Amino acid sequence: MPKQVIEQEKNWYVIHTYSGYEDAVAKNLKQRIESLGMEGKIFNVIVPKEKKIKIKNGKRKTVEEKIYPGYVLVQMVVDDESWYVVRNTPRVTGFLGAGTTPIPVSAPDMADLMKRMEMGEPEFTIDFEVGANVKVVDGPFKGFDGKVSEIDKERGKIKVLVNMFGRDTPVELDSLQIKKVE
């Protein structure tokens, strides 16, 4: 009597891994699929990632960030053999689901996730107005309060008047280096 309910349709399933090892697990699992001849039951392995804009050393950088740290998605037909191959991949702690029965990801959820992953370069919007009170949260002026005096939407830069030594000094900052003060 097989432990798994044999569903001969391929679905996406979520496997839980040690955080930080998602890429290693995906690579390992792909090698195991090939070496154990499981291409007919396990079709695809992905680590969901999206592009984000971050500030590093005062410069804007586009970085790839994991959408769900600690999780990897596998497209497969679940049976005892395929379940065993995935479950016994190093650093896999289990499937998302109840007990030993994995629960497939719904088609609409999967479509939303794929759309999120396929987005090109992330866009940034500047939601500050001239005259707004702001606090500098990054860079050499971190902790200073100021007032927005100019906005350059093309470059994503904002001129902020920061009060230093009793006078307002204009400082050019990236829009990600400041936050609104309510």
Buried (B, 14 or more C-beta within 10 A) or exposed (E): EEEBEEEEEBBBBBBBBEEEBBEBBBEBBBEBBEEBEBEEBBBEBBBBBBEEBEBEEEEBEEEEEBEBEBBBBBBBBBBEBBBBBBBEBEBBEBBBBEEEEBEBBEEEEBEEBEEEBEEEEEEBEBEBEEEBEBBBBBBEBEEBBBBBBEBEEEEBBBBBBBEEEEEEEEBEBBBBBBEEEE
